[in-house]
Amino acid sequence: MNDKILKTKDICELLQISQTTLWRWRKAGQFPEPSRIPHTSYQGWHEKTVKQWFKTNFTNKCKGE
């Protein structure tokens, strides 16, 4: 199964945050680091990694836990 690779722009649109916020989260260790996309010089995040991060960090908070 091929997992979609998300770039910085995709992450920011998905989470409705700025690139600066994403950079700060990464610097603080609050967001996973991107992976190298094979055979390119680009980096990106696996969609399943971002979905799991979101579920872990926001789902419980939305339920008031």
ROZA-484186 format. One line per 3 residues: number of its first residue (from 1); for each residue x, y, z of C-alpha. Coordinates in nm, 3 decimals. Layout:
! residues N
NUM = X Y Z ~ ...
***
This chain:
! residues 65
1 = 0.000 0.000 0.000 ~ 0.140 0.338 -0.099 ~ 0.121 0.601 0.168
4 = 0.069 0.955 0.042 ~ 0.358 1.194 0.112 ~ 0.258 1.536 0.241
7 = 0.477 1.842 0.194 ~ 0.496 2.143 0.426 ~ 0.224 2.326 0.234
10 = -0.007 2.023 0.260 ~ 0.049 1.994 0.636 ~ -0.018 2.365 0.692
13 = -0.339 2.355 0.488 ~ -0.456 2.036 0.659 ~ -0.393 2.167 1.011
16 = -0.476 2.530 0.924 ~ -0.148 2.659 1.063 ~ 0.133 2.874 0.927
19 = 0.468 2.739 0.816 ~ 0.621 2.924 1.112 ~ 0.397 2.735 1.355
22 = 0.496 2.404 1.195 ~ 0.863 2.499 1.220 ~ 0.821 2.592 1.589
25 = 0.642 2.263 1.664 ~ 0.921 2.070 1.494 ~ 1.193 2.265 1.675
28 = 1.019 2.199 2.009 ~ 0.985 1.827 1.930 ~ 0.606 1.854 1.921
31 = 0.567 1.740 1.560 ~ 0.732 1.448 1.380 ~ 1.028 1.521 1.157
34 = 0.980 1.466 0.784 ~ 1.127 1.173 0.596 ~ 1.333 1.191 0.280
37 = 1.130 1.111 -0.029 ~ 1.319 0.833 -0.210 ~ 1.511 0.928 -0.525
40 = 1.461 1.305 -0.465 ~ 1.606 1.582 -0.253 ~ 1.262 1.652 -0.103
43 = 1.134 1.577 0.243 ~ 0.779 1.507 0.345 ~ 0.555 1.337 0.595
46 = 0.374 1.009 0.547 ~ 0.001 1.078 0.566 ~ -0.053 0.796 0.816
49 = 0.212 0.947 1.047 ~ 0.038 1.286 1.043 ~ -0.305 1.132 1.100
52 = -0.173 0.932 1.395 ~ -0.003 1.243 1.540 ~ -0.329 1.439 1.504
55 = -0.532 1.162 1.665 ~ -0.291 1.138 1.957 ~ -0.262 1.513 2.013
58 = -0.609 1.646 1.940 ~ -0.875 1.376 1.960 ~ -0.851 1.335 2.338
61 = -0.847 1.710 2.395 ~ -1.164 1.753 2.191 ~ -1.340 1.502 2.416
64 = -1.248 1.706 2.722 ~ -0.993 1.461 2.861
***
